[in-house]
Amino acid sequence: MPPKTHANRLLEYVRSYGTVRPRDLDELRIPRQVLKRLHDRGELVRRSRGVYSLPDYEPTRHTDLATVCARSRNAIVCLISALDYHELTTQIPHAVWIMIDRSGRRPKIDQPPIHIVYASGDSLTVGIDKHKIEGIEVPITTPAKTVADCFKYRDHVGQDVAIEALRDCLRQRKATPGDIYEMAKINRVTRTIRPYLEALI
């Protein structure tokens, strides 16, 4: 069997993972001009800046999360988007909610729409899991951190959303009361969350 061409290898990768970014080609050891050639021939289409897929690609429920994190390496999916990912809300996110460092630059992303909150220190780095979505490594806050974040940023998401997230998280056993309280301590919202936590356990 003859060796596979760079173009064939790249198309196989996109079939497997759904999307490809120019920087992925370095790891695959495929010249970047191969991506341009496939795009020019219509075998790959640009979904958004720096993200390519097959023409018949069907977006999934979490495609926007992958798209945003492909465009912004420092973005962490949080709040309503993280609640939706963990199935802890009835809210439908109309934008991708991301957290970035207070000193970081706002990502230049037009589509999909994004909603940004800022954090620093342990509030930014603790309680983050990385998930592979369509070939992209997507950092997402854990259920416990997501609930604590909802209380910290309750002016953004609403107190009712925070309480619903806490109730559902405990009912579905996606985090323990201790886990949530530890995240609340990091976010300095223990006094805010304690009455609701005590009422639910």
PyMOL commands that set and color helices and strands:
alter all, ss='L'
color gray80, all
select helices_A, chain A and resi 6-17+24-28+32-40+63-71+79-85+122-125+143-152+154-157+159-171+177-187+190-200
alter helices_A, ss='H'
color red, helices_A
select strands_A, chain A and resi 45-48+51-53+76-77+96-101+114-119+128-133+136-141
alter strands_A, ss='S'
color yellow, strands_A
deselect
rebuild
show_as cartoon
